[in-house]
């Protein structure tokens, strides 16, 4: 494995953690903030505002974003392509 592929794996792993940490952060802040609102009407508006928040996603192109399994899928694809090219000889 070259240094380039190792760096790509690290970068994709960090990008994948951005989404999962953002989801956990929104849930944590929501669970701490909503009980502070006393009246029912206020809780309704706070819930609506929290539902509008979207977790951060690191996008690749305009369609795909990096998930937890993306680094492993990328590595699997690269290794399978390398194997296929080596078998052509």
RAQUIZI-V794034 format. One record per residue. N is the residue number from 1. PSI is psi in whole degrees, -180 to 180 (none if undefined). D_FIRST is the distance of its C-alpha to the first C-alpha in Angstrom with 2 decimals. Layout:
# RAQUIZI-V794034
<<N:PSI:D_FIRST> <N:PSI:D_FIRST>>
This chain:
# RAQUIZI-V794034
<<1:129:0.00> <2:170:3.78> <3:-33:6.75> <4:-45:8.22> <5:-33:6.51> <6:-42:7.04> <7:-41:10.44> <8:-42:11.22> <9:-42:10.79> <10:-45:13.03> <11:-43:15.43> <12:-34:15.91> <13:-42:16.49> <14:-42:19.05> <15:-35:20.61> <16:-34:20.99> <17:-23:22.73> <18:-46:25.17> <19:-46:26.86> <20:-36:27.23> <21:-36:28.57> <22:-41:30.92> <23:-46:32.32> <24:-38:32.90> <25:-42:34.48> <26:-43:36.87> <27:-39:37.93> <28:-46:38.49> <29:-38:40.58> <30:-44:42.46> <31:-24:43.38> <32:-31:44.66> <33:-41:46.48> <34:-39:48.28> <35:-16:50.39> <36:-21:51.79> <37:124:53.50> <38:-52:56.82> <39:158:58.52> <40:-40:57.46> <41:-39:57.56> <42:-41:55.27> <43:-35:52.72> <44:-46:52.81> <45:-38:51.94> <46:-41:49.26> <47:-41:47.61> <48:-40:47.78> <49:-43:46.19> <50:-33:43.33> <51:-24:42.66> <52:-18:42.30> <53:133:39.35> <54:140:36.00> <55:153:32.76> <56:142:30.28> <57:134:27.65> <58:115:24.80> <59:148:25.14> <60:107:22.90> <61:-152:25.51> <62:-7:28.95> <63:-48:28.48> <64:150:25.39> <65:163:24.48> <66:122:21.55> <67:-179:22.25> <68:-34:20.74> <69:-5:19.00> <70:-44:17.64> <71:-39:14.13> <72:-37:13.77> <73:-40:15.50> <74:-44:13.32> <75:-42:10.11> <76:-43:12.42> <77:-46:13.75> <78:-43:10.67> <79:-39:9.72> <80:-36:13.46> <81:-38:13.94> <82:-45:11.46> <83:-44:13.37> <84:-40:16.59> <85:-34:16.11> <86:-31:15.37> <87:-17:18.48> <88:-25:20.62> <89:none:20.88>>
